[in-house]
Amino acid sequence: MSDAPSGREASFQVLTTGYTGSTGPGVAATASYIADGDLRIVFDPGMVDEPTSITGPLAELGLAPEDITDVVLSHHHPDNTLNTALFTRARIHDHKAIYAGDTWTTRDAEGYEFTPSIRLLFTPGHSHEDVTLLVGTPDGVVALAGDLWWRADGPAGRTDDSVPLLGLPLVTLTDRVCGSACDHFTSAVKDLKVGPLVGTRTGGVVSGPASAYTLSDNSALLLPTLHHLGPNREIVNGIGVAPDHYRPLTARDLSTGKDPALEKALDILTSSTSVKPTPSAGPTS
């Protein structure tokens, strides 16, 4: 059975295009507008330079914030949710419930149907609560999701499945912008002794799924309810994962085009056929 919506009657429009420090002055979410019949939906009204980046394009469509019937949040990170309170009359949808006024209606996001042309899928990945909104339009199905990739050049190319990966030597490069799933991956590589870590300590910005608490002004307070632990049950959030080989990137390195972490990783890979993590208690040179 296909996950695609059966209908093709909805319309879709990007209100504002997101960016990160690599493509703009800060961080902003991509907010989108979806319409089908009486439903007027905004997807991921998160961080933007000004609220008018979202409300302005809506006004050009003849819509005020109070005309929006529903808001869908891909997940509960502030960069995807910050401007939700602009839409005071809207029902709010996330991975586990629908929120309206003082009513909380629990439901499973997987397969939830707004209309025959609009439905949700539960797609955990970047966070445990990620959802994808599928929109059937006359031109085809559009999938709306948050944080599929972080940088302007998009995700890495697809792995060649014909190349055997198990048993190959591994060195993992880390730095302070390695967070969320990257924290998880790095702690697993270190604790399971898959290979050494080279670079600097990871960001330590990985917390458990958040629960939303509606405040009296209709804004929401999001608090993690669980800790995500490393394989050895160590706390990573707020601490990060220390490298086995400490190689910070200095101003001189930047000016001369050098990458000391990459150089060390290549040195490890080319000097030994068996790459193992450093057994000492702390990072080495």
Secondary structure as the mmCIF struct_conf table of DSSP 4:
data_model
#
loop_
_struct_conf.conf_type_id
_struct_conf.id
_struct_conf.beg_label_comp_id
_struct_conf.beg_label_asym_id
_struct_conf.beg_label_seq_id
_struct_conf.end_label_comp_id
_struct_conf.end_label_asym_id
_struct_conf.end_label_seq_id
BEND BEND1 ALA A 4 ALA A 4
BEND BEND2 SER A 6 SER A 6
STRN STRN1 SER A 11 THR A 16
STRN STRN2 TYR A 19 TYR A 19
TURN_TY1_P TURN_TY1_P1 GLY A 21 THR A 23
BEND BEND3 GLY A 24 GLY A 26
STRN STRN3 ALA A 28 ALA A 28
STRN STRN4 ALA A 31 ASP A 36
TURN_TY1_P TURN_TY1_P2 GLY A 37 ASP A 38
STRN STRN5 LEU A 39 PHE A 43
BEND BEND4 ASP A 49 GLU A 50
TURN_TY1_P TURN_TY1_P3 PRO A 51 PRO A 51
HELX_RH_AL_P HELX_RH_AL_P1 THR A 52 GLU A 60
TURN_TY1_P TURN_TY1_P4 LEU A 61 GLY A 62
HELX_RH_3T_P HELX_RH_3T_P1 PRO A 65 ASP A 67
STRN STRN6 ASP A 70 VAL A 72
BEND BEND5 SER A 74 HIS A 76
HELX_RH_AL_P HELX_RH_AL_P2 PRO A 78 THR A 81
TURN_TY1_P TURN_TY1_P5 LEU A 82 ASN A 83
HELX_RH_3T_P HELX_RH_3T_P2 THR A 84 LEU A 86
TURN_TY1_P TURN_TY1_P6 THR A 88 ARG A 89
BEND BEND6 ALA A 90 ALA A 90
STRN STRN7 ARG A 91 HIS A 93
BEND BEND7 HIS A 95 LYS A 96
STRN STRN8 ALA A 97 ALA A 100
TURN_TY1_P TURN_TY1_P7 GLY A 101 ASP A 102
STRN STRN9 THR A 103 THR A 106
TURN_TY1_P TURN_TY1_P8 GLU A 110 GLY A 111
STRN STRN10 GLU A 113 THR A 115
TURN_TY1_P TURN_TY1_P9 PRO A 116 SER A 117
STRN STRN11 ILE A 118 PHE A 122
BEND BEND8 GLY A 125 SER A 127
TURN_TY1_P TURN_TY1_P10 HIS A 128 GLU A 129
STRN STRN12 VAL A 131 THR A 137
TURN_TY1_P TURN_TY1_P11 PRO A 138 ASP A 139
STRN STRN13 GLY A 140 LEU A 144
BEND BEND9 GLY A 146 GLY A 146
BEND BEND10 LEU A 148 LEU A 148
BEND BEND11 TRP A 150 ARG A 151
TURN_TY1_P TURN_TY1_P12 ALA A 152 ASP A 153
BEND BEND12 PRO A 155 PRO A 155
HELX_LH_PP_P HELX_LH_PP_P1 ALA A 156 THR A 159
TURN_TY1_P TURN_TY1_P13 ASP A 161 SER A 162
BEND BEND13 VAL A 163 VAL A 163
TURN_TY1_P TURN_TY1_P14 LEU A 166 GLY A 167
STRN STRN14 THR A 172 THR A 174
TURN_TY1_P TURN_TY1_P15 ARG A 176 VAL A 177
TURN_TY1_P TURN_TY1_P16 SER A 180 SER A 180
HELX_RH_AL_P HELX_RH_AL_P3 ALA A 181 ASP A 191
TURN_TY1_P TURN_TY1_P17 LEU A 192 LYS A 193
BEND BEND14 VAL A 194 GLY A 195
STRN STRN15 LEU A 197 GLY A 199
BEND BEND15 THR A 200 THR A 200
STRN STRN16 ALA A 210 THR A 214
TURN_TY1_P TURN_TY1_P18 SER A 216 ASP A 217
BEND BEND16 ASN A 218 ASN A 218
STRN STRN17 ALA A 220 PRO A 224
BEND BEND17 LEU A 226 LEU A 226
STRN STRN18 LEU A 229 LEU A 229
TURN_TY1_P TURN_TY1_P19 PRO A 231 ASN A 232
STRN STRN19 ILE A 235 ILE A 235
TURN_TY1_P TURN_TY1_P20 ASN A 237 ILE A 239
BEND BEND18 ASP A 244 ASP A 244
STRN STRN20 HIS A 245 TYR A 246
HELX_LH_PP_P HELX_LH_PP_P2 PRO A 248 THR A 250
HELX_RH_AL_P HELX_RH_AL_P4 ALA A 251 THR A 256
TURN_TY1_P TURN_TY1_P21 GLY A 257 GLY A 257
HELX_RH_AL_P HELX_RH_AL_P5 PRO A 260 SER A 271
BEND BEND19 THR A 273 SER A 274
BEND BEND20 SER A 280 GLY A 282
STRN STRN21 THR A 284 THR A 284
#
